[in-house]
Amino acid sequence: MRCNLSKIMGEKRIKISDLARATNINRGTLTRMYYDEATRVELDVIERLCNHLGLGIGDLYEIENSDA
């Protein structure tokens, strides 16, 4: 699974600190999501991000094809 937060934030020119302030999401959580290093994200965090950024869950996360 891949998190597209960095791409979305780049397109919208939003900084992690600004997004953390606007959504009341911990900056560390957003940083891990930004660098696609988060192994677990609470559903309310995903919901707040999607609502704030005007996205669907499929825009924020996508399943990568694996050959495994």
All heavy atoms as TSV, in Angstrom:
chain	resi	resn	atom	element	x	y	z
A	1	MET	N	N	0.835	-1.162	0.000
A	1	MET	CA	C	0.000	0.000	0.000
A	1	MET	C	C	0.891	1.240	0.000
A	1	MET	O	O	1.894	1.260	0.695
A	1	MET	CB	C	-0.887	-0.030	1.242
A	1	MET	CG	C	-2.087	0.828	1.130
A	1	MET	SD	S	-3.186	0.494	2.502
A	1	MET	CE	C	-4.632	0.108	1.578
A	2	ARG	N	N	0.504	2.214	-0.775
A	2	ARG	CA	C	1.312	3.428	-0.877
A	2	ARG	C	C	0.476	4.635	-0.459
A	2	ARG	O	O	-0.676	4.776	-0.843
A	2	ARG	CB	C	1.779	3.617	-2.304
A	2	ARG	CG	C	2.581	4.879	-2.503
A	2	ARG	CD	C	2.793	5.264	-3.936
A	2	ARG	NE	N	2.819	4.143	-4.828
A	2	ARG	CZ	C	3.732	3.952	-5.761
A	2	ARG	NH1	N	4.685	4.827	-5.935
A	2	ARG	NH2	N	3.677	2.911	-6.557
A	3	CYS	N	N	1.094	5.515	0.333
A	3	CYS	CA	C	0.454	6.756	0.756
A	3	CYS	C	C	0.880	7.870	-0.191
A	3	CYS	O	O	2.068	8.080	-0.424
A	3	CYS	CB	C	0.849	7.101	2.190
A	3	CYS	SG	S	0.050	8.593	2.802
A	4	ASN	N	N	-0.089	8.575	-0.737
A	4	ASN	CA	C	0.184	9.650	-1.694
A	4	ASN	C	C	0.193	11.036	-1.050
A	4	ASN	O	O	0.080	12.038	-1.753
A	4	ASN	CB	C	-0.872	9.616	-2.803
A	4	ASN	CG	C	-0.784	8.367	-3.633
A	4	ASN	OD1	O	0.300	7.937	-4.005
A	4	ASN	ND2	N	-1.924	7.760	-3.911
A	5	LEU	N	N	0.345	11.099	0.260
A	5	LEU	CA	C	0.270	12.383	0.947
A	5	LEU	C	C	1.326	13.373	0.456
A	5	LEU	O	O	1.019	14.544	0.251
A	5	LEU	CB	C	0.379	12.192	2.468
A	5	LEU	CG	C	0.185	13.459	3.296
A	5	LEU	CD1	C	-1.206	14.056	3.064
A	5	LEU	CD2	C	0.386	13.163	4.773
A	6	SER	N	N	2.546	12.937	0.230
A	6	SER	CA	C	3.598	13.865	-0.204
A	6	SER	C	C	3.269	14.461	-1.569
A	6	SER	O	O	3.453	15.656	-1.792
A	6	SER	CB	C	4.964	13.186	-0.234
A	6	SER	OG	O	4.987	12.144	-1.178
A	7	LYS	N	N	2.768	13.646	-2.464
A	7	LYS	CA	C	2.386	14.123	-3.797
A	7	LYS	C	C	1.241	15.137	-3.697
A	7	LYS	O	O	1.284	16.200	-4.328
A	7	LYS	CB	C	1.976	12.929	-4.653
A	7	LYS	CG	C	1.510	13.269	-6.034
A	7	LYS	CD	C	1.157	11.983	-6.776
A	7	LYS	CE	C	-0.031	12.250	-7.675
A	7	LYS	NZ	N	-0.585	11.040	-8.241
A	8	ILE	N	N	0.249	14.816	-2.897
A	8	ILE	CA	C	-0.914	15.692	-2.738
A	8	ILE	C	C	-0.512	17.011	-2.103
A	8	ILE	O	O	-0.916	18.087	-2.562
A	8	ILE	CB	C	-1.992	14.982	-1.888
A	8	ILE	CG1	C	-2.545	13.774	-2.652
A	8	ILE	CG2	C	-3.103	15.943	-1.492
A	8	ILE	CD1	C	-3.285	12.773	-1.784
A	9	MET	N	N	0.311	16.937	-1.061
A	9	MET	CA	C	0.756	18.159	-0.390
A	9	MET	C	C	1.614	19.011	-1.318
A	9	MET	O	O	1.523	20.236	-1.292
A	9	MET	CB	C	1.514	17.815	0.888
A	9	MET	CG	C	0.605	17.289	1.981
A	9	MET	SD	S	1.497	16.762	3.455
A	9	MET	CE	C	2.228	18.313	3.981
A	10	GLY	N	N	2.429	18.372	-2.135
A	10	GLY	CA	C	3.254	19.113	-3.087
A	10	GLY	C	C	2.397	19.844	-4.108
A	10	GLY	O	O	2.651	21.011	-4.429
A	11	GLU	N	N	1.373	19.163	-4.614
A	11	GLU	CA	C	0.484	19.783	-5.592
A	11	GLU	C	C	-0.275	20.962	-4.998
A	11	GLU	O	O	-0.512	21.959	-5.667
A	11	GLU	CB	C	-0.517	18.751	-6.124
A	11	GLU	CG	C	0.114	17.696	-7.002
A	11	GLU	CD	C	-0.830	16.539	-7.318
A	11	GLU	OE1	O	-1.956	16.501	-6.781
A	11	GLU	OE2	O	-0.415	15.669	-8.112
A	12	LYS	N	N	-0.643	20.840	-3.725
A	12	LYS	CA	C	-1.419	21.888	-3.061
A	12	LYS	C	C	-0.528	22.902	-2.336
A	12	LYS	O	O	-1.025	23.844	-1.742
A	12	LYS	CB	C	-2.413	21.270	-2.080
A	12	LYS	CG	C	-3.485	20.422	-2.764
A	12	LYS	CD	C	-4.439	19.825	-1.742
A	12	LYS	CE	C	-5.499	18.986	-2.403
A	12	LYS	NZ	N	-6.691	19.727	-2.722
A	13	ARG	N	N	0.784	22.634	-2.365
A	13	ARG	CA	C	1.766	23.502	-1.711
A	13	ARG	C	C	1.452	23.718	-0.234
A	13	ARG	O	O	1.360	24.838	0.251
A	13	ARG	CB	C	1.889	24.833	-2.436
A	13	ARG	CG	C	2.402	24.665	-3.844
A	13	ARG	CD	C	2.493	25.984	-4.562
A	13	ARG	NE	N	2.884	25.736	-5.937
A	13	ARG	CZ	C	4.018	26.146	-6.458
A	13	ARG	NH1	N	4.867	26.842	-5.741
A	13	ARG	NH2	N	4.307	25.879	-7.710
A	14	ILE	N	N	1.268	22.598	0.449
A	14	ILE	CA	C	0.960	22.613	1.879
A	14	ILE	C	C	2.153	22.047	2.644
A	14	ILE	O	O	2.720	21.032	2.259
A	14	ILE	CB	C	-0.289	21.750	2.177
A	14	ILE	CG1	C	-1.501	22.285	1.431
A	14	ILE	CG2	C	-0.561	21.701	3.675
A	14	ILE	CD1	C	-2.716	21.383	1.536
A	15	LYS	N	N	2.525	22.710	3.732
A	15	LYS	CA	C	3.607	22.228	4.591
A	15	LYS	C	C	3.041	21.303	5.658
A	15	LYS	O	O	1.887	21.429	6.066
A	15	LYS	CB	C	4.286	23.409	5.289
A	15	LYS	CG	C	4.970	24.366	4.351
A	15	LYS	CD	C	5.555	25.505	5.148
A	15	LYS	CE	C	6.136	26.555	4.221
A	15	LYS	NZ	N	6.612	27.713	4.983
A	16	ILE	N	N	3.876	20.382	6.124
A	16	ILE	CA	C	3.466	19.453	7.166
A	16	ILE	C	C	2.992	20.218	8.401
A	16	ILE	O	O	1.956	19.886	8.984
A	16	ILE	CB	C	4.600	18.476	7.526
A	16	ILE	CG1	C	4.869	17.524	6.359
A	16	ILE	CG2	C	4.278	17.686	8.789
A	16	ILE	CD1	C	6.054	16.601	6.551
A	17	SER	N	N	3.727	21.230	8.803
A	17	SER	CA	C	3.353	21.979	10.007
A	17	SER	C	C	2.001	22.664	9.843
A	17	SER	O	O	1.199	22.703	10.780
A	17	SER	CB	C	4.432	23.006	10.364
A	17	SER	OG	O	4.658	23.882	9.286
A	18	ASP	N	N	1.721	23.194	8.656
A	18	ASP	CA	C	0.427	23.837	8.409
A	18	ASP	C	C	-0.709	22.824	8.436
A	18	ASP	O	O	-1.784	23.081	8.979
A	18	ASP	CB	C	0.430	24.574	7.071
A	18	ASP	CG	C	1.381	25.754	7.053
A	18	ASP	OD1	O	1.693	26.287	8.136
A	18	ASP	OD2	O	1.820	26.142	5.952
A	19	LEU	N	N	-0.477	21.654	7.847
A	19	LEU	CA	C	-1.492	20.610	7.830
A	19	LEU	C	C	-1.745	20.077	9.241
A	19	LEU	O	O	-2.894	19.840	9.625
A	19	LEU	CB	C	-1.069	19.478	6.897
A	19	LEU	CG	C	-2.096	18.386	6.634
A	19	LEU	CD1	C	-3.375	18.961	6.042
A	19	LEU	CD2	C	-1.510	17.327	5.708
A	20	ALA	N	N	-0.689	19.933	10.017
A	20	ALA	CA	C	-0.828	19.473	11.403
A	20	ALA	C	C	-1.668	20.460	12.204
A	20	ALA	O	O	-2.564	20.059	12.959
A	20	ALA	CB	C	0.551	19.301	12.044
A	21	ARG	N	N	-1.405	21.726	12.032
A	21	ARG	CA	C	-2.148	22.765	12.742
A	21	ARG	C	C	-3.617	22.784	12.320
A	21	ARG	O	O	-4.520	22.882	13.150
A	21	ARG	CB	C	-1.500	24.130	12.464
A	21	ARG	CG	C	-1.735	25.156	13.518
A	21	ARG	CD	C	-0.917	26.429	13.300
A	21	ARG	NE	N	0.520	26.198	13.216
A	21	ARG	CZ	C	1.255	26.374	12.105
A	21	ARG	NH1	N	0.714	26.802	10.999
A	21	ARG	NH2	N	2.544	26.121	12.123
A	22	ALA	N	N	-3.875	22.673	11.024
A	22	ALA	CA	C	-5.234	22.758	10.497
A	22	ALA	C	C	-6.090	21.551	10.846
A	22	ALA	O	O	-7.306	21.670	11.011
A	22	ALA	CB	C	-5.191	22.946	8.980
A	23	THR	N	N	-5.470	20.385	10.959
A	23	THR	CA	C	-6.231	19.149	11.182
A	23	THR	C	C	-6.125	18.625	12.611
A	23	THR	O	O	-6.817	17.688	12.962
A	23	THR	CB	C	-5.743	18.042	10.238
A	23	THR	OG1	O	-4.346	17.810	10.479
A	23	THR	CG2	C	-5.985	18.409	8.784
A	24	ASN	N	N	-5.240	19.220	13.390
A	24	ASN	CA	C	-4.977	18.758	14.757
A	24	ASN	C	C	-4.480	17.313	14.760
A	24	ASN	O	O	-4.818	16.529	15.637
A	24	ASN	CB	C	-6.213	18.920	15.649
A	24	ASN	CG	C	-5.849	18.930	17.113
A	24	ASN	OD1	O	-4.751	19.321	17.486
A	24	ASN	ND2	N	-6.757	18.486	17.957
A	25	ILE	N	N	-3.692	16.972	13.742
A	25	ILE	CA	C	-3.047	15.661	13.658
A	25	ILE	C	C	-1.590	15.841	14.056
A	25	ILE	O	O	-0.940	16.805	13.639
A	25	ILE	CB	C	-3.152	15.074	12.231
A	25	ILE	CG1	C	-4.614	14.847	11.861
A	25	ILE	CG2	C	-2.358	13.780	12.114
A	25	ILE	CD1	C	-4.835	14.467	10.406
A	26	ASN	N	N	-1.083	14.916	14.855
A	26	ASN	CA	C	0.295	14.979	15.315
A	26	ASN	C	C	1.253	15.100	14.133
A	26	ASN	O	O	1.140	14.369	13.153
A	26	ASN	CB	C	0.586	13.709	16.125
A	26	ASN	CG	C	1.983	13.673	16.668
A	26	ASN	OD1	O	2.929	13.424	15.932
A	26	ASN	ND2	N	2.105	13.900	17.953
A	27	ARG	N	N	2.201	16.013	14.261
A	27	ARG	CA	C	3.164	16.255	13.176
A	27	ARG	C	C	3.980	14.996	12.853
A	27	ARG	O	O	4.291	14.721	11.698
A	27	ARG	CB	C	4.082	17.410	13.568
A	27	ARG	CG	C	5.051	17.774	12.483
A	27	ARG	CD	C	5.997	18.857	12.949
A	27	ARG	NE	N	7.065	18.950	11.980
A	27	ARG	CZ	C	7.366	20.040	11.309
A	27	ARG	NH1	N	6.701	21.135	11.517
A	27	ARG	NH2	N	8.338	20.031	10.434
A	28	GLY	N	N	4.320	14.220	13.873
A	28	GLY	CA	C	5.074	12.984	13.656
A	28	GLY	C	C	4.290	11.991	12.816
A	28	GLY	O	O	4.845	11.321	11.941
A	29	THR	N	N	2.990	11.912	13.068
A	29	THR	CA	C	2.125	11.024	12.276
A	29	THR	C	C	2.123	11.469	10.830
A	29	THR	O	O	2.275	10.650	9.915
A	29	THR	CB	C	0.687	11.037	12.833
A	29	THR	OG1	O	0.718	10.560	14.175
A	29	THR	CG2	C	-0.244	10.189	11.993
A	30	LEU	N	N	1.955	12.769	10.605
A	30	LEU	CA	C	1.938	13.281	9.235
A	30	LEU	C	C	3.288	13.081	8.548
A	30	LEU	O	O	3.342	12.765	7.361
A	30	LEU	CB	C	1.561	14.767	9.229
A	30	LEU	CG	C	0.109	15.069	9.590
A	30	LEU	CD1	C	-0.107	16.581	9.680
A	30	LEU	CD2	C	-0.841	14.455	8.581
A	31	THR	N	N	4.364	13.253	9.289
A	31	THR	CA	C	5.702	13.061	8.717
A	31	THR	C	C	5.890	11.611	8.276
A	31	THR	O	O	6.394	11.350	7.180
A	31	THR	CB	C	6.790	13.461	9.735
A	31	THR	OG1	O	6.623	14.841	10.055
A	31	THR	CG2	C	8.185	13.226	9.169
A	32	ARG	N	N	5.470	10.656	9.101
A	32	ARG	CA	C	5.577	9.242	8.728
A	32	ARG	C	C	4.721	8.935	7.507
A	32	ARG	O	O	5.132	8.180	6.621
A	32	ARG	CB	C	5.209	8.342	9.906
A	32	ARG	CG	C	6.290	8.273	10.967
A	32	ARG	CD	C	5.992	7.240	12.032
A	32	ARG	NE	N	4.794	7.549	12.811
A	32	ARG	CZ	C	4.755	8.414	13.822
A	32	ARG	NH1	N	5.847	9.064	14.167
A	32	ARG	NH2	N	3.636	8.617	14.482
A	33	MET	N	N	3.536	9.526	7.449
A	33	MET	CA	C	2.675	9.325	6.282
A	33	MET	C	C	3.290	9.980	5.046
A	33	MET	O	O	3.278	9.408	3.959
A	33	MET	CB	C	1.276	9.906	6.539
A	33	MET	CG	C	0.485	9.139	7.572
A	33	MET	SD	S	-1.108	9.894	7.925
A	33	MET	CE	C	-1.980	9.509	6.395
A	34	TYR	N	N	3.845	11.168	5.210
A	34	TYR	CA	C	4.457	11.910	4.114
A	34	TYR	C	C	5.586	11.105	3.465
A	34	TYR	O	O	5.692	11.037	2.245
A	34	TYR	CB	C	4.989	13.252	4.638
A	34	TYR	CG	C	5.576	14.140	3.580
A	34	TYR	CD1	C	4.793	15.064	2.917
A	34	TYR	CD2	C	6.930	14.074	3.257
A	34	TYR	CE1	C	5.327	15.898	1.951
A	34	TYR	CE2	C	7.477	14.895	2.286
A	34	TYR	CZ	C	6.669	15.805	1.638
A	34	TYR	OH	O	7.193	16.619	0.674
A	35	TYR	N	N	6.408	10.500	4.294
A	35	TYR	CA	C	7.538	9.708	3.788
A	35	TYR	C	C	7.160	8.245	3.550
A	35	TYR	O	O	8.031	7.421	3.291
A	35	TYR	CB	C	8.736	9.808	4.732
A	35	TYR	CG	C	9.365	11.180	4.683
A	35	TYR	CD1	C	9.197	12.080	5.727
A	35	TYR	CD2	C	10.093	11.590	3.579
A	35	TYR	CE1	C	9.760	13.346	5.677
A	35	TYR	CE2	C	10.659	12.849	3.513
A	35	TYR	CZ	C	10.483	13.729	4.566
A	35	TYR	OH	O	11.036	14.981	4.498
A	36	ASP	N	N	5.869	7.937	3.636
A	36	ASP	CA	C	5.338	6.596	3.400
A	36	ASP	C	C	6.021	5.573	4.304
A	36	ASP	O	O	6.360	4.470	3.884
A	36	ASP	CB	C	5.474	6.207	1.926
A	36	ASP	CG	C	4.518	5.105	1.509
A	36	ASP	OD1	O	3.573	4.817	2.274
A	36	ASP	OD2	O	4.715	4.523	0.431
A	37	GLU	N	N	6.215	5.944	5.578
A	37	GLU	CA	C	6.851	5.070	6.559
A	37	GLU	C	C	5.879	4.607	7.633
A	37	GLU	O	O	6.247	3.828	8.504
A	37	GLU	CB	C	8.025	5.792	7.217
A	37	GLU	CG	C	9.138	6.145	6.245
A	37	GLU	CD	C	10.204	7.017	6.866
A	37	GLU	OE1	O	9.964	7.617	7.939
A	37	GLU	OE2	O	11.278	7.120	6.267
A	38	ALA	N	N	4.641	5.089	7.587
A	38	ALA	CA	C	3.653	4.728	8.607
A	38	ALA	C	C	3.213	3.285	8.395
A	38	ALA	O	O	2.893	2.877	7.284
A	38	ALA	CB	C	2.451	5.661	8.537
A	39	THR	N	N	3.231	2.518	9.469
A	39	THR	CA	C	2.794	1.133	9.384
A	39	THR	C	C	1.368	0.963	9.891
A	39	THR	O	O	0.730	-0.048	9.614
A	39	THR	CB	C	3.727	0.205	10.193
A	39	THR	OG1	O	3.770	0.662	11.544
A	39	THR	CG2	C	5.116	0.199	9.591
A	40	ARG	N	N	0.884	1.958	10.630
A	40	ARG	CA	C	-0.473	1.921	11.153
A	40	ARG	C	C	-0.977	3.351	11.294
A	40	ARG	O	O	-0.292	4.190	11.878
A	40	ARG	CB	C	-0.488	1.234	12.509
A	40	ARG	CG	C	-1.871	1.028	13.056
A	40	ARG	CD	C	-1.828	0.342	14.380
A	40	ARG	NE	N	-1.243	1.279	15.346
A	40	ARG	CZ	C	-1.048	0.991	16.610
A	40	ARG	NH1	N	-1.331	-0.193	17.073
A	40	ARG	NH2	N	-0.540	1.872	17.420
A	41	VAL	N	N	-2.154	3.619	10.760
A	41	VAL	CA	C	-2.744	4.957	10.846
A	41	VAL	C	C	-4.179	4.799	11.316
A	41	VAL	O	O	-4.930	3.969	10.786
A	41	VAL	CB	C	-2.719	5.670	9.474
A	41	VAL	CG1	C	-3.324	7.057	9.580
A	41	VAL	CG2	C	-1.298	5.753	8.931
A	42	GLU	N	N	-4.559	5.577	12.307
A	42	GLU	CA	C	-5.917	5.525	12.840
A	42	GLU	C	C	-6.908	6.015	11.788
A	42	GLU	O	O	-6.607	6.918	11.006
A	42	GLU	CB	C	-6.027	6.399	14.094
A	42	GLU	CG	C	-5.156	5.939	15.245
A	42	GLU	CD	C	-5.616	4.629	15.848
A	42	GLU	OE1	O	-6.833	4.360	15.860
A	42	GLU	OE2	O	-4.750	3.857	16.303
A	43	LEU	N	N	-8.089	5.416	11.782
A	43	LEU	CA	C	-9.108	5.782	10.799
A	43	LEU	C	C	-9.550	7.234	10.935
A	43	LEU	O	O	-9.824	7.896	9.928
A	43	LEU	CB	C	-10.319	4.857	10.914
A	43	LEU	CG	C	-10.078	3.407	10.498
A	43	LEU	CD1	C	-11.320	2.573	10.762
A	43	LEU	CD2	C	-9.677	3.325	9.046
A	44	ASP	N	N	-9.597	7.763	12.165
A	44	ASP	CA	C	-10.008	9.156	12.320
A	44	ASP	C	C	-8.983	10.116	11.712
A	44	ASP	O	O	-9.342	11.182	11.223
A	44	ASP	CB	C	-10.292	9.505	13.782
A	44	ASP	CG	C	-9.044	9.516	14.653
A	44	ASP	OD1	O	-8.274	8.548	14.595
A	44	ASP	OD2	O	-8.858	10.508	15.387
A	45	VAL	N	N	-7.717	9.724	11.696
A	45	VAL	CA	C	-6.673	10.543	11.062
A	45	VAL	C	C	-6.902	10.573	9.546
A	45	VAL	O	O	-6.860	11.637	8.926
A	45	VAL	CB	C	-5.262	9.997	11.395
A	45	VAL	CG1	C	-4.200	10.650	10.527
A	45	VAL	CG2	C	-4.961	10.192	12.871
A	46	ILE	N	N	-7.170	9.422	8.968
A	46	ILE	CA	C	-7.434	9.352	7.529
A	46	ILE	C	C	-8.682	10.163	7.189
A	46	ILE	O	O	-8.692	10.916	6.213
A	46	ILE	CB	C	-7.586	7.884	7.082
A	46	ILE	CG1	C	-6.256	7.152	7.257
A	46	ILE	CG2	C	-8.062	7.810	5.640
A	46	ILE	CD1	C	-6.340	5.656	7.045
A	47	GLU	N	N	-9.703	10.052	8.017
A	47	GLU	CA	C	-10.940	10.795	7.775
A	47	GLU	C	C	-10.709	12.301	7.840
A	47	GLU	O	O	-11.169	13.047	6.971
A	47	GLU	CB	C	-12.002	10.387	8.801
A	47	GLU	CG	C	-13.333	11.074	8.583
A	47	GLU	CD	C	-14.385	10.633	9.584
A	47	GLU	OE1	O	-14.061	9.924	10.560
A	47	GLU	OE2	O	-15.546	11.020	9.395
A	48	ARG	N	N	-9.967	12.770	8.846
A	48	ARG	CA	C	-9.684	14.210	8.959
A	48	ARG	C	C	-8.881	14.711	7.767
A	48	ARG	O	O	-9.147	15.798	7.239
A	48	ARG	CB	C	-8.953	14.510	10.258
A	48	ARG	CG	C	-9.885	14.573	11.454
A	48	ARG	CD	C	-9.166	15.070	12.672
A	48	ARG	NE	N	-8.602	13.900	13.349
A	48	ARG	CZ	C	-7.656	13.948	14.266
A	48	ARG	NH1	N	-7.115	15.090	14.617
A	48	ARG	NH2	N	-7.220	12.854	14.841
A	49	LEU	N	N	-7.890	13.926	7.341
A	49	LEU	CA	C	-7.090	14.328	6.178
A	49	LEU	C	C	-7.944	14.406	4.917
A	49	LEU	O	O	-7.867	15.382	4.170
A	49	LEU	CB	C	-5.943	13.342	5.950
A	49	LEU	CG	C	-4.714	13.520	6.813
A	49	LEU	CD1	C	-3.732	12.396	6.552
A	49	LEU	CD2	C	-4.067	14.860	6.561
A	50	CYS	N	N	-8.732	13.381	4.678
A	50	CYS	CA	C	-9.573	13.356	3.481
A	50	CYS	C	C	-10.552	14.522	3.481
A	50	CYS	O	O	-10.732	15.188	2.457
A	50	CYS	CB	C	-10.317	12.035	3.371
A	50	CYS	SG	S	-9.248	10.650	2.917
A	51	ASN	N	N	-11.176	14.780	4.619
A	51	ASN	CA	C	-12.121	15.895	4.702
A	51	ASN	C	C	-11.434	17.238	4.478
A	51	ASN	O	O	-11.925	18.083	3.744
A	51	ASN	CB	C	-12.854	15.894	6.047
A	51	ASN	CG	C	-13.865	14.789	6.153
A	51	ASN	OD1	O	-14.380	14.289	5.163
A	51	ASN	ND2	N	-14.163	14.374	7.374
A	52	HIS	N	N	-10.296	17.426	5.111
A	52	HIS	CA	C	-9.582	18.707	4.993
A	52	HIS	C	C	-9.061	18.939	3.575
A	52	HIS	O	O	-9.120	20.063	3.066
A	52	HIS	CB	C	-8.429	18.774	5.994
A	52	HIS	CG	C	-7.684	20.062	5.943
A	52	HIS	ND1	N	-8.168	21.220	6.505
A	52	HIS	CD2	C	-6.506	20.386	5.371
A	52	HIS	CE1	C	-7.310	22.206	6.274
A	52	HIS	NE2	N	-6.287	21.718	5.593
A	53	LEU	N	N	-8.550	17.895	2.949
A	53	LEU	CA	C	-7.939	18.032	1.630
A	53	LEU	C	C	-8.937	17.822	0.487
A	53	LEU	O	O	-8.588	17.984	-0.677
A	53	LEU	CB	C	-6.775	17.040	1.492
A	53	LEU	CG	C	-5.607	17.252	2.462
A	53	LEU	CD1	C	-4.637	16.085	2.389
A	53	LEU	CD2	C	-4.901	18.566	2.178
A	54	GLY	N	N	-10.164	17.439	0.815
A	54	GLY	CA	C	-11.179	17.209	-0.207
A	54	GLY	C	C	-10.876	15.982	-1.052
A	54	GLY	O	O	-11.019	16.004	-2.273
A	55	LEU	N	N	-10.471	14.904	-0.390
A	55	LEU	CA	C	-10.060	13.677	-1.081
A	55	LEU	C	C	-10.918	12.501	-0.668
A	55	LEU	O	O	-11.551	12.521	0.382
A	55	LEU	CB	C	-8.614	13.322	-0.703
A	55	LEU	CG	C	-7.534	14.341	-0.932
A	55	LEU	CD1	C	-6.254	13.860	-0.278
A	55	LEU	CD2	C	-7.340	14.590	-2.395
A	56	GLY	N	N	-10.857	11.453	-1.467
A	56	GLY	CA	C	-11.383	10.158	-1.079
A	56	GLY	C	C	-10.233	9.315	-0.568
A	56	GLY	O	O	-9.061	9.628	-0.810
A	57	ILE	N	N	-10.559	8.251	0.120
A	57	ILE	CA	C	-9.512	7.371	0.656
A	57	ILE	C	C	-8.634	6.830	-0.473
A	57	ILE	O	O	-7.422	6.724	-0.331
A	57	ILE	CB	C	-10.130	6.216	1.464
A	57	ILE	CG1	C	-10.803	6.765	2.710
A	57	ILE	CG2	C	-9.076	5.186	1.850
A	57	ILE	CD1	C	-11.600	5.740	3.483
A	58	GLY	N	N	-9.238	6.530	-1.618
A	58	GLY	CA	C	-8.485	6.017	-2.758
A	58	GLY	C	C	-7.506	7.017	-3.342
A	58	GLY	O	O	-6.561	6.645	-4.027
A	59	ASP	N	N	-7.737	8.302	-3.078
A	59	ASP	CA	C	-6.787	9.328	-3.515
A	59	ASP	C	C	-5.579	9.359	-2.587
A	59	ASP	O	O	-4.454	9.589	-3.023
A	59	ASP	CB	C	-7.445	10.715	-3.515
A	59	ASP	CG	C	-8.623	10.803	-4.451
A	59	ASP	OD1	O	-8.538	10.228	-5.558
A	59	ASP	OD2	O	-9.620	11.446	-4.088
A	60	LEU	N	N	-5.831	9.134	-1.305
A	60	LEU	CA	C	-4.770	9.203	-0.303
A	60	LEU	C	C	-3.924	7.934	-0.286
A	60	LEU	O	O	-2.706	7.994	-0.180
A	60	LEU	CB	C	-5.379	9.450	1.079
A	60	LEU	CG	C	-4.417	9.687	2.227
A	60	LEU	CD1	C	-3.526	10.896	1.954
A	60	LEU	CD2	C	-5.190	9.881	3.522
A	61	TYR	N	N	-4.587	6.783	-0.412
A	61	TYR	CA	C	-3.884	5.510	-0.400
A	61	TYR	C	C	-4.199	4.719	-1.657
A	61	TYR	O	O	-5.312	4.752	-2.144
A	61	TYR	CB	C	-4.294	4.663	0.819
A	61	TYR	CG	C	-3.612	5.077	2.087
A	61	TYR	CD1	C	-4.253	5.904	2.998
A	61	TYR	CD2	C	-2.330	4.642	2.374
A	61	TYR	CE1	C	-3.628	6.294	4.169
A	61	TYR	CE2	C	-1.697	5.027	3.546
A	61	TYR	CZ	C	-2.347	5.856	4.433
A	61	TYR	OH	O	-1.715	6.228	5.585
A	62	GLU	N	N	-3.225	4.001	-2.135
A	62	GLU	CA	C	-3.443	3.102	-3.266
A	62	GLU	C	C	-2.719	1.796	-3.012
A	62	GLU	O	O	-1.693	1.760	-2.336
A	62	GLU	CB	C	-2.993	3.718	-4.595
A	62	GLU	CG	C	-1.498	3.954	-4.699
A	62	GLU	CD	C	-1.115	4.606	-6.009
A	62	GLU	OE1	O	-1.324	5.821	-6.123
A	62	GLU	OE2	O	-0.602	3.882	-6.879
A	63	ILE	N	N	-3.283	0.739	-3.526
A	63	ILE	CA	C	-2.669	-0.582	-3.367
A	63	ILE	C	C	-1.697	-0.790	-4.515
A	63	ILE	O	O	-2.055	-0.616	-5.684
A	63	ILE	CB	C	-3.744	-1.680	-3.358
A	63	ILE	CG1	C	-4.629	-1.505	-2.134
A	63	ILE	CG2	C	-3.092	-3.070	-3.377
A	63	ILE	CD1	C	-5.790	-2.477	-2.065
A	64	GLU	N	N	-0.477	-1.131	-4.160
A	64	GLU	CA	C	0.545	-1.399	-5.167
A	64	GLU	C	C	0.421	-2.840	-5.615
A	64	GLU	O	O	0.149	-3.732	-4.820
A	64	GLU	CB	C	1.947	-1.189	-4.586
A	64	GLU	CG	C	2.260	0.235	-4.238
A	64	GLU	CD	C	3.657	0.365	-3.684
A	64	GLU	OE1	O	4.026	-0.410	-2.797
A	64	GLU	OE2	O	4.385	1.242	-4.172
A	65	ASN	N	N	0.607	-3.061	-6.884
A	65	ASN	CA	C	0.637	-4.437	-7.396
A	65	ASN	C	C	1.923	-5.090	-6.962
A	65	ASN	O	O	2.994	-4.525	-7.076
A	65	ASN	CB	C	0.556	-4.449	-8.927
A	65	ASN	CG	C	-0.795	-3.988	-9.412
A	65	ASN	OD1	O	-1.791	-4.134	-8.717
A	65	ASN	ND2	N	-0.842	-3.425	-10.596
A	66	SER	N	N	1.796	-6.295	-6.423
A	66	SER	CA	C	3.004	-7.018	-6.030
A	66	SER	C	C	3.034	-8.336	-6.780
A	66	SER	O	O	2.011	-8.929	-7.086
A	66	SER	CB	C	3.018	-7.265	-4.518
A	66	SER	OG	O	2.017	-8.166	-4.162
A	67	ASP	N	N	4.211	-8.756	-7.069
A	67	ASP	CA	C	4.400	-10.023	-7.786
A	67	ASP	C	C	4.636	-11.170	-6.827
A	67	ASP	O	O	5.070	-12.241	-7.234
A	67	ASP	CB	C	5.574	-9.898	-8.748
A	67	ASP	CG	C	5.322	-8.854	-9.812
A	67	ASP	OD1	O	4.181	-8.770	-10.313
A	67	ASP	OD2	O	6.260	-8.119	-10.131
A	68	ALA	N	N	4.374	-10.918	-5.547
A	68	ALA	CA	C	4.637	-11.946	-4.537
A	68	ALA	C	C	3.606	-13.038	-4.554
A	68	ALA	O	O	2.519	-12.915	-4.922
A	68	ALA	CB	C	4.680	-11.306	-3.142
